[in-house]
Amino acid sequence: MSESILSHALTMQVLGYIGLVPLIIAWLAGIALSVRYWRERPRAARFCLASMGVMLAWTLLQQVLYLTVYLWAEDMEAARVSVVFSGISAIGGLVHTLGFGLLLVAVFTGREAARE
């Protein structure tokens, strides 16, 4: 892969970190709220904590994976780099689905039935 394309791609990746800041803050807030409400609603807090932890951990791991691919991209063909990024994105889609599923369980678990 040419050096100018790699340099531009790496610059765009670093700029992309700025967009992750609000998400990371939200996930950290979710973790803090889970810890805060652990005694009152332990089951919901557990699912929320798992959800926030999964999404935060994946986001951090995904960034490390992307940077690793960029560093190794010099020795790879562009098509192969594209396949690797697509694979990382596909796994990310599954992980985020799991994270949001856990969050939905947290929202609706442990609730009393509506009184009539």
N, C-alpha and C positions, 0 to 999 in steps of 0.2 A: 504494500500500500504506500502511496507517495507520502512524503513527509509533510507537505502542505495540507493535504486532506486530513492526515492524522492530527496535526496541530490544530486545525479548525475544529475537528470533532471533539478533541479534548477540551478546547476552550468552551464549546457549547455544553459539554457535560458539566464542567465546573460552574458555568452560569446556571445550569439546571438545578444546582444545589440550592440556590436562592428560593426557588419555588417550593422546595421541600420543607423550608423552615416552618411555615404555618401548620403543615401536617404533623411534623415532629412535635411542635408545641401542643397540638391537640391530643396526640397520643400520650405525651407525658402528662397532660392534664387528666386524661382518662385513667392513667395508671395511678395518679395521686388521688383521684376521686374513688377509685376502687379500694385503695388502702384506707381512705377515710371512712367509707361506708361498709367495711368488711364485717364489723360486728353486727350492724343493723340488718344487712342483707347479704349474708355470706355467699350464697349461691350465685346471685346476680353479680356480685363483686368479683367472684372467681372467674365467671365467664367474660366479664368486661376486661379484667386484667389479662386474661389469656388472649383476648382479641387485640387489645392495644399492644401487648408484648409481641404477638405474632407479626402484626403489621409494622411495628417499629423495627424489630429484628430483621425482617425481610428487606425493608427499605435500606437499612444500613448495609446488609449483605449484598444487596443488588448493586449498590454504588461501588462497593469493593470489587465485585465481579466485573462491572463495566470498566472500571479503571484498569483492572488486570488484563482484560481483553484489549483495551487500547494499547497497553504496554507491549503486549505480545503481537499486536496487529501488524507490525513491521514485517514479520516473517510469515504472515498468512495472506492468502488471496482474499480479495474483497468479498467474493461470494461466500467464502467460509466464515468471514467475520460477520456477515449478515445473518447467516444461519445460527451462529452462536448467540448473537443479540436476540434473534427471534426466539430461540430456546429459553433464554433468560426471561424474556417478556412473557412467554407462555407459562412458565413456572410462576412468575409473579402474578399472573391473572388467577391462577389456582390458589395461591397463598392469600391473595386479597379476598377471594370468594370465601375461603375458610374464615378469615378474620371478620368479615362482615356477617357471616353466619353465626359465629360466636357472639357477636355484638347483638344480633337479633334475639338470640336465646337469652342473653343477659337482660334485654329490655322486657321480655315477656315472662321470664321465669319468676316463680315465687309470688305471683300476684294472686290476690284473693278474687274469687268470682264476684261479679257485679251484684249488688243487692237490689232487689226489686221493691 
